[in-house]
């Protein structure tokens, strides 16, 4: 399938219009409580911003990871740094519009005592609100996420950087980079940072938990915090992970399970049982979603 050819000027225009609408939406959000009239305007601005964001997502899909011959078709790769900033604005906009029902079995939101850093584990297709929620709940705690060395991984790293996260780039399919990422994650935990891992990424299969989080827990002694994210209404994309984008003004159910400790010494059968138990614990209850 040939890439969609969109001129550079057209894409620049879309980008700057998106910046303008994003800034206007942010200003109206700040004035929402003091000015009742702005609520209707905010809803309009947010709707336009959201439609634009979906257009940008479609355009981005046409350019990210294209073949070397794409220049012959008149298409130019989109800048990943700009994509990260745009998606971060979308995350903040949608995230602030959602209502949340949080079940905190871990007690991390109610405890007044300083806590040790945790390994947050959540599915790849539910990651959308996680950076926003971590910054909202724990603005004083640094974070680090594991992302793949691919172009998509760079976009995720850029988005999370907007929320104060560092990125450890690694992949289970590339052992050297995977080991380097594991070492960085261990160092971040040692220095007091939370770590976020999508255990079925970067290539799936969806909802199949890879052993990385358990190995990191064994190496560092840090506990795993299983995080379930379910949206009552979301668009589901036709990607390998069936990525879910929550619909604005809808409801999200967040469940923070009790932290898990993984013994350092386990035989193969015991390790597999821990892996399987964590995988089953995270299995989602599917929300009502429409295809995007």
N, C-alpha and C positions, 0 to 999 in steps of 0.2 A: 504493500500500500504506500503510495507516494505521500510525502508530507504536504500539509496545507501551506500554500505560499501566501504569506501576509507581509506587506512591505514594512520596512523598519520604521518609517514615519507613522504608519498606522498604529503599530504597536507602541511607539513612544507616546502617541496621543492618548491611547487607552490607558497607559501607565499614569500619565500626569492627570488625566481626568479622575482616575482612581485615587490618586493622592489627594486631590482637592475634595472629592466626596468624603473620603475617609476623615480628613481634618474637620469638615463641616459636621459630620456625624458625631465626632468626638466632642466638639463644642456644644452641640445640642444635648448630648448625653450629660455633660457637666452642668448644664442649666436646667435639666429636666425638673428638679424639685422646686426651684424658685420660680419657674415660668410654666404654668399649666398649658399655655398655648403652644409651647414648643414640643409637647408630647406628640401631637399629630404630625408636626413637621419632622420630628425625629423618626417616627415610624416610616414616613415617606422616604427620608434620606437613607435610612437603614435598608429599606427594600431595594432601592436603586443600587446601593453599595453591594448588596448581596447578589443581585442579578449580575452586576459587573464582575464580581469575584468569580462567579461561575463561568462567565465568558473568558476571563483570564485563565481559569483552570483548563478550559478547553484549548485555548491558544498555547498554553504552556505544554500541554500534552503533545502538541504538534511539533514542538521544537526541542524539548529535553530529550537527549539520547538519540538524536537522529543520526543517520549514516553520514559518512564523509562526503557523499555526493549530494547532500541536501542543498549546497550552494547553487548547484546547477538548476535547481527548481525554483530559485528565487527566495528561499526561506533562510532565515538567520536564527541561530540558537538564542533563546531568551537568556538573560543574565540571571544566574542563580541567586546572586546577592539580592537583587531587586525582588525576585520571587519570594525569598525568605521574609523580607520586610512586609510585602503585601499580604502574605499568608498570616503573619503575626498580627497584622491589623485585623484581619478577618477573624482570627482566633479570639482576640480581645472583644471585638464587636459581638460576635455570636455568644461567646462565653459569658459576657456581662448581661446578655438578654435572657439567658436560661434561668429557670428556677431549679434548685438542687434539693434532692432528698438524700441525705447522707447518713449512712449507718456506719458508725465508727467503733467497730469491735476491737480495733487496735488501741483505742484510747489516746491516739496521738493528737487529736484536736481538743481534748478536754484536759489533758495533763498540764499542770503548771510547772512540772519539773523538767529540767533540760534532758533531752533524750539523745540516745546514740544515733548515728547516721544509719539509714535503712536502704535496702535494695528494693526499690519500687518495681513491681512486675505487673504488666498490663498488656493486653493484646494489641497487635500492630494497628488494627483497624479502629481501635477505640482511643487512640492517643491524642485526638484533637484537643480535648479540653484539659489534658493533664498538665502541660506547662503553665497554663493560666491558673489552674487550681493550686498548684504548688506555690506559685508566686503570691497568690492571694492568701493562702493559709500560712506559709512559712517564708515570708519575705526576708527573714534574717538568716535563713539556712541556704548555703550555696548548693548547686546541683550539677550533675554531670550525666549526660545521656550517651548510650551506645548507639552509634549510627554506622551504616555501611559506608565503604569508601567510594560508592557509586555516586552518580549525579543526583539521584533521589536522596541519598544519604546526606549530601551536601545541603540540599534544600532543608531537610529536617534539622540539620545542625544550625543553619542560618536562622530558622524560625525560633529554635530554642535559645539561641544566643540573645534574641530580643527579650527573652524572659530571664536572662542572667545565667543560663546554663552553659557549661563547657561541653565539648563533644569529644568522645573517645571513638575514633574511627576504626572499625574492624569488621570482620566477616567470618562466619563459620566455614565458608568455602575457601578462605585464604588464611591458612594457619599462622603465618608470620604476623600479619596485621591483626589477626585475632588475639594472639598472645600479647602484642604490644598494647592493644586496647584493654585487655584484662589487667595488665600491670598498671595502666593509668587509672582504671576504675578502682583498683585496690588502693592506690595512692590517694585518690580523692576521698574514699571512705575513711582512710586513716587520718586525713586532714579535716574531717568533720562534715563532708558534703554528702547529701543524698545522691543515690545513683538510680537512674531510670533505665529499664531494659524491656524491650518488647520481645518476649521469648520465642515468638513464631516468625520473627523477621530474620533477615531482610527478604527472604524469598518464599517462606512458608515451608510446608503446607499450613494453611490457616488453622489456628487453634491447636497446633501441635507444638508442645513446649520443648524447646531445645535445652540441653543441659547447662548452658552457660551461667545462668543465675545461681544454680546450685553449686557449681564449681567455685564461683566467686564467693559465695557464702562460706564454703569450706575453707577457702584460702584466707579470708579476712576475719571470720568469726562474726560478721555482721548478719543481722536477721533479714529475712525476706518479708516484705510487706505486699501481700497479694491485693491488687486493686481491681475491682470489677466496675466497669462503666457500662451502663445501659441507657439508651435514649428512647423516650416514648415515641418520638417522631424524628426520623432521620432520612436523608438521601443515601442510598447505597450505590457506590460506584462499581463499575465492572473492572475491578482490578483483582490481582491474585488474592488479596486479603479481604475483598469486599468492603473497602474502606467506607466508614460511615461519617457523614457530615450532619450534625444535629440541626434541625430546623430552628430558626430564630424564634424566641418567645415560647419554646416548648420546655419540657421537663427532662432532667437527667437524674438517674438513680446511681449513686456512688456508694460502693460498699468496700470499706477497708477491713479486711480480715485480720484476725490476730496474727502478729508476726511469727514467722517460722524459723527455727534454728536447725541448721543442717550439720550433723556430726561430721567432724573432719575425717574420721576413718569409717568407711562404709565399703562393703563388698559390692560387686556389680549388681546383684539382685536387690540388695537393700537400697542402693542408689536409685535404681530404676523405679522402685516403689515410691520413694520420695518424689521423683519426677512425675510419675503418673498421678499421685495424690494432688500435687500442685496443679497439674493440667486440668484435672477434673474439678478442682475447686474454682478455677477461673472460667470454666465453661459458661458462656453467657446464656441468659434467657433472652431470646431474640425480640427486639422491639418492632413496632410497626414502622416499616421503612418503604420508601419508594425508590425506584431505580433512577439513577442520574446518568 
